[in-house]
Amino acid sequence: AQTVTQSQPEMSVQEAETVTLSCTYDTSENNYYLFWYKQPPSRQMILVIRQEAYKQQNATENRFSVNFQKAAKSFSLKISDSQLGDTAMYFCAFGLGGGGADGLTFGKGTHLIIQP
Amino acid sequence: EPEVTQTPSHQVTQMGQEVILRCVPISNHLYFYWYRQILGQKVEFLVSFYNNEISEKSEIFDDQFSVERPDGSNFTLKIRSTKLEDSAMYFCASESRGSHQPQHFGDGTRLSIL
């Protein structure tokens, strides 16, 4: 079974600062995917970024980037030039590869607060 | 952009009653999922559905739960004999072709058991 650990229950930064959210995971699998989802107060689940484990290059989506360290089983999310709208719960999630319909395993989340 | 649609947004039900949560996945998607999030806790996988049958299910998904795709459009989660601890946010998700392409989530149904 896979586990996902997010060690920061809450973080707070000033607007325009850069913030890094940490995530570690444990698996014996070699083919998998990692995700960061954002959940604003409206409770939607919004995909932020996705990383395939077989790709060495770190994924980037505009102000969001990841630092994927496969050997260390670490998958941190960096948010640059943070904005008030980035305030939300952020969940790290793990999914198996292989083409099946496997459910995602989520961490407990980090509550990110962007201060004006 | 296509969306996953869930209804109702909020359901209040007496303990012991049956409840059906409805989802309309994105039209060309093939894989469907239900997740649960108890207030203040992490999102938990319940079940996945592909080719008109359950593909995977978690230990949470016991005989109290069932899923169905009755008309090729809707994807439903039925909870029988609801208990207080079934109170949670329930998310539906869909995916185009497996291996996490990725999963697109609906806005969720907040289920409150009284």
Boltz contact constraints between the chains, C-beta under 6 A:
constraints:
  - contact:
      token1: [A, 33]
      token2: [B, 100]
      max_distance: 6.0
  - contact:
      token1: [A, 43]
      token2: [B, 108]
      max_distance: 6.0
  - contact:
      token1: [A, 44]
      token2: [B, 107]
      max_distance: 6.0
  - contact:
      token1: [A, 45]
      token2: [B, 91]
      max_distance: 6.0
  - contact:
      token1: [A, 45]
      token2: [B, 105]
      max_distance: 6.0
  - contact:
      token1: [A, 47]
      token2: [B, 102]
      max_distance: 6.0
  - contact:
      token1: [A, 50]
      token2: [B, 102]
      max_distance: 6.0
  - contact:
      token1: [A, 95]
      token2: [B, 100]
      max_distance: 6.0
  - contact:
      token1: [A, 97]
      token2: [B, 99]
      max_distance: 6.0
  - contact:
      token1: [A, 99]
      token2: [B, 98]
      max_distance: 6.0
  - contact:
      token1: [A, 99]
      token2: [B, 99]
      max_distance: 6.0
  - contact:
      token1: [A, 101]
      token2: [B, 31]
      max_distance: 6.0
  - contact:
      token1: [A, 101]
      token2: [B, 48]
      max_distance: 6.0
  - contact:
      token1: [A, 101]
      token2: [B, 50]
      max_distance: 6.0
  - contact:
      token1: [A, 101]
      token2: [B, 55]
      max_distance: 6.0
  - contact:
      token1: [A, 101]
      token2: [B, 56]
      max_distance: 6.0
  - contact:
      token1: [A, 102]
      token2: [B, 56]
      max_distance: 6.0
  - contact:
      token1: [A, 103]
      token2: [B, 45]
      max_distance: 6.0
  - contact:
      token1: [A, 103]
      token2: [B, 48]
      max_distance: 6.0
  - contact:
      token1: [A, 106]
      token2: [B, 42]
      max_distance: 6.0
  - contact:
      token1: [A, 106]
      token2: [B, 43]
      max_distance: 6.0
  - contact:
      token1: [A, 108]
      token2: [B, 42]
      max_distance: 6.0
